[in-house]
Amino acid sequence: MKLSHMGRLVTLMTTVTLALTGCGGAGTTVPQGATTQSRTHQASGKAWMLPEVKGEALIYAVGGCGGTCVLSYPKGKLVGELTGAYGDAGCSDSEGNVFISESTEVVEFAHGGTTPVATYGTPYTPPVGCSVDTESGNLAVVNQGSVAVFPPGSQNPISYNTLLDGHFCGYDNAGNLFVSGYDGANSGLSELAKGTGSFEKLTLDQSVGAPGQVQWDGQYLTYESDNAAQTTISRLSISGSSAEVIGQTRLKKVGRWLEQSWIYKDSVIAPYSNRGAHGNILGIWKYPGGSSIKVVTKFGDYDRKTFSFTGATLSIAP
């Protein structure tokens, strides 16, 4: 059971007890000279981005490259890095803004930018999963047993008790907010219905594994299981206080831990590990089929053995 993504801490016990809809974007073509430029920037230890790729879709893989690796999509070539942006998870909005949960706050970057445009301090630390409502623009951040919801442009969140040991959150297309987490020793899911002031626990009709990313895939709410025994993404139908599993996607080639994933149209992106507890591989799979499309093991001149990926998000150029 993976209890925390911060620092990739894993406790071995004898008893082992998703939301945004993306908008169109083209794959990135890495320009000539990219390798030489990336080596120069890596040597400097500063945040950088190849200017030629700022109009393209970009993968932000949190927990590598001195902070966050920025990769072309769908080729997975290193095109930038955000130094110091080393946290527990990431999310993006429909404008291409990227939000990274760090140790005490959430940091926002514009698409392709290297300097933060805003920071959001959470009432409790550390912040973990986040999500942006496509309609209201609200930013929701999970921290401990609560969720902090920031209205657009505000640094003063409204906090809600999630009724769970919350890990990740996601909005559906109607503005309802869902949180995955532990309910005692069991995995759980709770909902803050749009227009209400409190969360309600939902009843799951079957096991969905350890709590991971929660996201709207365009048709269903999804719930990622991130442990070795069940690296799946469950598609859920929500009715009242019940959540029914109507299908599950098992991601191929994941040997151990699956980190926070990101669904975009007919693909899913996520870091994972095949050995040990630290994610240092990035995968792209067909969704909802689960077959492997791309396995990224090269990140410029970096030694991926030093990485501890915690999640990924896809930013679409505005």
KOLDO-347218 format. One line per field, with one value per residue (C-alpha): x, y, z; residue in one letter; residue number from 1. Coordinates in steps of 0.001 Angstrom, whole numbers, plus 524288, in hexadecimal, padded with zeros to 5 digits. Example, Ala and Ser with C-alpha at 12.3 -4.5 7.8 and 13.67 -1.06 7.14 Angstrom:
// KOLDO-347218
c1: c(8300C	83566)
c2: c(7EE6C	7FBDC)
c3: c(81E78	81BE4)
residu: c(a	s)
num: c(1	2)
//
This chain:
// KOLDO-347218
c1: c(80000	80561	801EA	807F6	80DA0	8160F	82419	81EAA	81DA7	818D7	815DF	8156E	80B3D	8082C	7F9EA	7F7BE	7EB69	7D8FD	7D57E	7D677	7D2C6	7DDBF	7DC44	7E32A	7F1CA	7FBE1	8078C	8147A	81F6E	82C6F	834A2	84263	84C70	8436C	84D26	85831	84F83	84A87	85870	85C13	8503B	851FF	85FD6	85AC1	850F3	846E6	838E9	8381D	82F12	831C5	82A3A	826BB	81D9F	81590	80A6E	809AA	803FE	80D6F	80E7F	8125C	8182F	819AA	82568	83064	83A42	83D50	82ED5	82580	828F0	821DA	82069	81AC2	80DE9	80CA5	81B23	81FCC	82C1F	831C2	82F0B	83007	83075	82B42	835A1	830C5	822E8	82416	81767	80CB3	8044C	80066	7F462	7F122	7E58B	7DF3D	7E7D8	7F44E	7F818	7FF30	7FE01	8083D	8064C	812B2	815A3	80DDD	806D7	80205	809CF	803BA	80B18	805F8	8070E	81560	81955	824C1	8211A	81565	809F3	80305	8043B	7F964	7FBFA	7F38E	7EE0D	7F49E	800DF	80531	7FBD7	7FA41	7F0BB	7EA5E	7E01D	7DA22	7CB93	7C9DC	7BDA5	7C072	7CF51	7D026	7DCEA	7DB1A	7E6B5	7E6B2	7EE21	7ECBF	7DE56	7D9C6	7D8BC	7DC1E	7D449	7D9D3	7D08D	7D6F0	7E0FC	7DF76	7E9DE	7DF9F	7D9EA	7CD9F	7D0CB	7C827	7C936	7CA40	7C680	7D253	7E108	7E0FB	7EB50	7E63A	7DAA5	7D3CA	7C84A	7BE84	7B842	7AD46	7B5E1	7B4A7	7C149	7C5D3	7D0B9	7D789	7DDA8	7DD5A	7D15A	7D7F9	7DED8	7D6C3	7D738	7CC97	7C669	7BEFD	7B7BE	7B563	7A9AA	7A8FE	7A17F	7A2AC	7AB1E	7AFD9	7B578	7AE0B	7B44B	7B0E3	7AF13	7B785	7B1D4	7BF21	7CD8C	7D45F	7E1AE	7EA39	7E5B8	7EC13	7E868	7DA14	7D69C	7CB88	7CEAF	7C43B	7B9D4	7BC90	7C307	7CF8D	7D685	7E4B8	7EA6F	7F8EE	7FDC0	804FF	7F9FF	7EFFF	7F56E	7E845	7DF9E	7D15F	7C652	7BB42	7ACF5	7A820	799FC	79626	79F68	7A379	7AEFB	7AE40	7BA4C	7B674	7C403	7D25A	7DEC6	7EB23	7F725	800BA	80F38	80DCA	8158A	813E9	80F09	80694	80743	7FCEA	7F7BF	7F1C0	7E778	7E6F9	7DD50	7E0EE	7ED98	7F246	7FF74	805E3	8131D	81591	81FF9	82359	82CA3	82D19	82443	828A8	82205	82C3E	82588	81B12	810CC	80629	7FB4B	7EF2E	7E2DF	7DA77	7E178	7EDCF	7F7BB	804EA	80767	813F9	81DE7	82705	833AE	83C8D	83BE1	846CD	8537E	84CD2	84E7C	8407E	844CD	8451F	836E8	82B4A	81FBF	8130E	809ED	807B5	7FE8F	7FCE5	7FC6C	7F5E4	7FA71	7EFD8)
c2: c(80000	80D14	816BF	8232E	82866	8327D	82E01	8210F	81B49	80D54	8053C	7F671	7F025	7E1FC	7E466	7EC6D	7F2BB	82846	83D89	844EE	8432A	84774	84F50	84CA6	84CFF	847FB	83F81	84639	845EB	84788	85153	84EC1	85233	84E8C	844EE	84EE1	8594A	8501B	84C5B	85AA3	85D88	85174	855BB	862E9	85CF3	86754	86611	8662D	86376	86232	86DB8	865DC	85CE9	866C6	865BC	856F9	84D47	84AE5	8403A	844C8	83967	83D83	8386B	837ED	84092	84874	84AB7	84844	842D0	84911	83FEA	840A9	839A2	82F51	82CED	82E89	83660	83F2C	84D59	85460	85388	85AD8	85ABB	859C2	8563A	84935	8454E	83B57	83CFA	845B5	84A11	85383	85B73	85DDD	869F3	861F7	866E8	85CC0	85B26	853B2	84FF7	852C1	850CE	85C5C	8624A	86065	8678B	86BB7	86CCB	871BF	86820	8674D	87120	86F94	87993	877CC	880C7	87DFC	87641	870BA	86E09	86310	862D5	855CF	84FC4	84935	84B8D	83FB5	83DE0	84960	84C28	857F2	85901	85BE7	8641F	86C39	86C4C	86815	8617A	85642	850F0	84525	846F5	83CE4	83A75	846DD	84D5D	85BA3	861F2	86E7B	87706	87CCB	8871A	884E7	88103	87E65	870C0	86AD7	85E32	85222	845A9	83A79	83007	82854	82828	82EDA	82CC4	831F9	8399F	83C19	843CC	83DCE	8451F	84A20	85083	845AF	8434B	83592	83148	8241F	81FB9	81628	81405	80D5D	8017F	8018F	809BB	813D4	81E54	82A76	83511	84394	84559	85259	85C5C	854E0	857F9	84AB5	83DF2	83120	823B4	81B4E	80CA1	80521	7F87A	7F1BF	7F38D	7FE77	7FCCB	80686	814B7	81BE3	82623	829D6	82FCD	831D2	82AAF	8314D	82749	8214C	82491	81C9B	81750	81324	80856	80AAE	7FE7A	7F2E9	7E942	7F11C	7FB6A	7FEB9	80A2B	807A0	80E6E	811E4	814DD	81D9C	81D0D	8239C	81E9B	8128F	81092	80508	7FFEA	7FE54	7FB2B	7FA72	7FD28	7F607	7FD2C	7F3B9	7F2AF	7F8F8	7F024	7F70B	80483	80CE0	81B69	825E6	824B2	82E10	82A49	831CC	82D85	81F82	81E9D	81E8D	82389	81F79	81D30	80FDB	806D3	7F8D0	7F723	7FD66	80802	81380	816A0	81974	8153C	81CAF	81531	8187A	80E98	80D62	810BC	809CF	7FE19	7FEA8	7FA34	8010D	80BEF	811CC	80EDA	81A25	8168F	8213B	82EE1	83679	834A6	831D1	824E4	8207E	81814	824C0	827E6	82615	8295B	82BB3	82F1F	834F7	83E5C	842B9	85126	8552D	861EB	86C66)
c3: c(80000	7FC44	806C3	8017C	7F4CF	7FBE7	7FAD7	7F5AD	8033C	80369	80F8C	80E38	816F4	81962	81634	80A14	80CDA	7D2AF	7C86A	7BD4E	7AF2F	7A622	799DB	78CEE	78B25	781A7	784B5	786A1	77CCC	783A8	77C19	77781	781C9	78D06	792D5	792E3	798E9	7A375	7A765	7A8CB	7B129	7B9AF	7BCB3	7C161	7CADA	7C736	7C289	7B3BE	7A84C	799DC	793F6	787DE	78F95	7972A	78D5E	78ED3	79879	7A3C4	7AE06	7BBA5	7C357	7D185	7D90E	7CF1D	7C7F9	7D424	7D6A8	7CB55	7BDF0	7B284	7A6EB	79951	796E7	791D5	78EE9	79CE6	799ED	7A47B	7A0A4	7ADAF	7BC67	7C823	7D2AB	7E087	7DC4A	7E32D	7E97B	7EB2A	7DF0B	7D3D5	7CC63	7C164	7BCE0	7AFA9	7AD9B	7AE92	7BC19	7C448	7D304	7DADD	7E913	7F0A7	7FF1D	8045D	7F8B1	7EAD6	7E05C	7D36A	7C68B	7B98D	7AE47	7AA6F	7B4E7	7BE23	7C88C	7D1BC	7CEFD	7DBEC	7E885	7F103	7FF4B	804B3	81299	81536	80F8C	80777	7FC21	7F355	7E7FC	7E129	7D6DE	7D00D	7CD2A	7BEB0	7C110	7CD3E	7CC6E	7DAC1	7DEAC	7E84D	7EFFB	7F901	805B5	8108A	8135A	80CD3	7FF9D	7FD9F	7F29A	7ECFC	7E505	7D8CF	7DC5B	7EAF5	7F4D0	7FF51	7FDF9	80374	80AB4	80AED	812DC	80906	8132C	80E62	80F55	80218	7F796	7EA7F	7E55D	7D87E	7D324	7C9D4	7BE7D	7C734	7D180	7DBAE	7E327	7E6BF	7EFEA	7F0D2	7FD8C	808B8	81106	81C59	8168C	80A10	7FDC1	7FCB7	7F449	7F88A	7F11A	7F2C9	7E9F6	7E2EF	7EAE5	7F7BC	80380	80805	8030A	802D6	802C3	7F710	7F755	7ED99	7E857	7E756	7EA2A	7E2B2	7E913	7F05E	7EEDD	7E38D	7D97D	7D791	7CA6C	7C0C6	7B411	7ABDF	7AF0F	7BC59	7C92F	7CA52	7D653	7D51C	7DD7E	7DF4C	7E637	7E087	7E25C	7DAB2	7D14E	7CB56	7C7D1	7CB38	7C408	7CD35	7CB5F	7D677	7DAB3	7E760	7F1D9	7EA01	7E0D4	7D784	7D07B	7C234	7BD0B	7C0AE	7B8F6	7BCD9	7B82D	7B1E1	7B580	7C2E9	7CBD4	7D8C3	7DCD7	7D41A	7D6E6	7D4C0	7C6D9	7BD0A	7B2F7	7A62F	79BC3	79814	79FB6	7ADC4	7B296	7BF52	7C5B2	7CBA1	7D0DA	7CD8C	7D8F2	7E629	7EB48	7E2E6	7D5FD	7CBA2	7BF01	7B781	7AFF8	7A62D	7A3FA	79BA2	7A315	7A699	7A098	7A8E6	79EB3	79EFC	7951B	79A45	7A4F0	7A843	7AF21	7A9BD	7AF8A	7A90E	7B077	7BD5B	7C458	7C673	7D1F1	7D9AA	7D653	7DF35	7D68E	7DDCA	7D2A3	7C550	7BE8C	7B07B	7AD2B	7A068	79A45	79B8A)
residu: c(m	k	l	s	h	m	g	r	l	v	t	l	m	t	t	v	t	l	a	l	t	g	c	g	g	a	g	t	t	v	p	q	g	a	t	t	q	s	r	t	h	q	a	s	g	k	a	w	m	l	p	e	v	k	g	e	a	l	i	y	a	v	g	g	c	g	g	t	c	v	l	s	y	p	k	g	k	l	v	g	e	l	t	g	a	y	g	d	a	g	c	s	d	s	e	g	n	v	f	i	s	e	s	t	e	v	v	e	f	a	h	g	g	t	t	p	v	a	t	y	g	t	p	y	t	p	p	v	g	c	s	v	d	t	e	s	g	n	l	a	v	v	n	q	g	s	v	a	v	f	p	p	g	s	q	n	p	i	s	y	n	t	l	l	d	g	h	f	c	g	y	d	n	a	g	n	l	f	v	s	g	y	d	g	a	n	s	g	l	s	e	l	a	k	g	t	g	s	f	e	k	l	t	l	d	q	s	v	g	a	p	g	q	v	q	w	d	g	q	y	l	t	y	e	s	d	n	a	a	q	t	t	i	s	r	l	s	i	s	g	s	s	a	e	v	i	g	q	t	r	l	k	k	v	g	r	w	l	e	q	s	w	i	y	k	d	s	v	i	a	p	y	s	n	r	g	a	h	g	n	i	l	g	i	w	k	y	p	g	g	s	s	i	k	v	v	t	k	f	g	d	y	d	r	k	t	f	s	f	t	g	a	t	l	s	i	a	p)
num: c(1	2	3	4	5	6	7	8	9	10	11	12	13	14	15	16	17	18	19	20	21	22	23	24	25	26	27	28	29	30	31	32	33	34	35	36	37	38	39	40	41	42	43	44	45	46	47	48	49	50	51	52	53	54	55	56	57	58	59	60	61	62	63	64	65	66	67	68	69	70	71	72	73	74	75	76	77	78	79	80	81	82	83	84	85	86	87	88	89	90	91	92	93	94	95	96	97	98	99	100	101	102	103	104	105	106	107	108	109	110	111	112	113	114	115	116	117	118	119	120	121	122	123	124	125	126	127	128	129	130	131	132	133	134	135	136	137	138	139	140	141	142	143	144	145	146	147	148	149	150	151	152	153	154	155	156	157	158	159	160	161	162	163	164	165	166	167	168	169	170	171	172	173	174	175	176	177	178	179	180	181	182	183	184	185	186	187	188	189	190	191	192	193	194	195	196	197	198	199	200	201	202	203	204	205	206	207	208	209	210	211	212	213	214	215	216	217	218	219	220	221	222	223	224	225	226	227	228	229	230	231	232	233	234	235	236	237	238	239	240	241	242	243	244	245	246	247	248	249	250	251	252	253	254	255	256	257	258	259	260	261	262	263	264	265	266	267	268	269	270	271	272	273	274	275	276	277	278	279	280	281	282	283	284	285	286	287	288	289	290	291	292	293	294	295	296	297	298	299	300	301	302	303	304	305	306	307	308	309	310	311	312	313	314	315	316	317	318)
//
